[in-house]
Each structure stands twice: as C-alpha cells, then as structure tokens.
Amino acid sequence: MNTLEDVKHLLDHALQLGGRASAMQADSPLLGALPELDSMAVVNVIASLEEHFGISVLDDDINADTFATLGSLAAFVDSKLAA
C-alpha cells in the first residue's frame, strides 16, 4: 500500500465510515465534507497516524490546510516520514 491508501484505511476506521473512504480520491475534501470529522475526531485521526506511521505530530504542525483533502493529509504524512 502507499501512503494515500493507508490514510484512507485509517480515516475509514477512525471515523467509522463503513467503507466510504475507499471511494475517496486525492482531491476528495475532508474538513467540511465529512460530518464525522469534528475536532475530537481530528485528535483521533492524528493519534492513528502517529501510531501507524511512527511519526510525531506537533500542535503547530496541524492546520486546516492539512485536513483540506485526502491528498493534503497524505502529503503531510509523507513530509513527516521524510523528515
């Protein structure tokens, strides 16, 4: 799997989307488009990303642009993996 597919799977599980994430593309919007993605869910998603990818996400790393689309979230993970 690649990062995008892994992030899709993690979102589906963390947000309990029931498989809906499998239809998402890189340009699929997240914030504002998924009612399940509220502030508490963002914390859960970040924790899942940290555990799965072995990355550390600081508060200053997170902004609305990070969660704008599936692709922006996957790119964020890739940037943390490359650091």
N, C-alpha and C positions, 0 to 999 in steps of 0.2 A: 504494500500500500504506500501511497505517497501522503504528504502532509495534508493536502486538501481532503482526501478520503478519510484519513484518521480524524481530522477535525469534524467532518460530517458525522462520523460514527459517535464521537464524543458528545457533540451537540444533541444528537438524537437521544442518546442515553441520559445525559444530564438534564435535558428539558422535557424528557418523556414525550417525544414527538411521535412515537408509534410508527417509525419508519419514514415519516415525511421528509426527513433530511436527505434521504437517498436521492430525491428528485432535485435537490439543490445544485446549482452551478456556482462557479466562482463569483459571478456577478449578482447572485441572489442576496437581497437585502436581509439584514438581521435585525438591528435596532429599529423599532417602529413597525416592523413587518411581522414579527413573531410575538404575540401577546405573552407567550411563556417566558420571554427573555426580559424579565424585570431585574431590578437591582440585586435582589437576592440570588436570582439565577445566574447573573453575571459572576458573582462570587463563586458559585458552584462550578461554573464552566472554567473559570481561571484555575481553581483547585484541581479540576480534572486534567486540564492541560499541563499543569505543573507536574502532576503525578505521572501521567502517561509519557510525556516527553522528557522528563527530568530537567525541567527548566525552572528558573525562579523569576516570578513576575512581581515587580515593584509597583506600588501605588502610582508612581509617576509615569509608569510605562503605559497605563491604561487611559484611553480617551475614547470619545465617540467614534473617531475615525477607525480605531482598531476593530470595533464591532459593527462597522458600517455594512460590510458584506462578508460572505463566507470567504472570499478570496483575500480580503484585507486581514481577516483573522488568521488565515493560514500563512499569509506573508509575514505577519507578526511573529508567529511561531517559528517560521524559517529563520527570521532575523535573530531570534533568541538562540536557536540551535547553532547558528553560525558564529555567535559571539564567544 
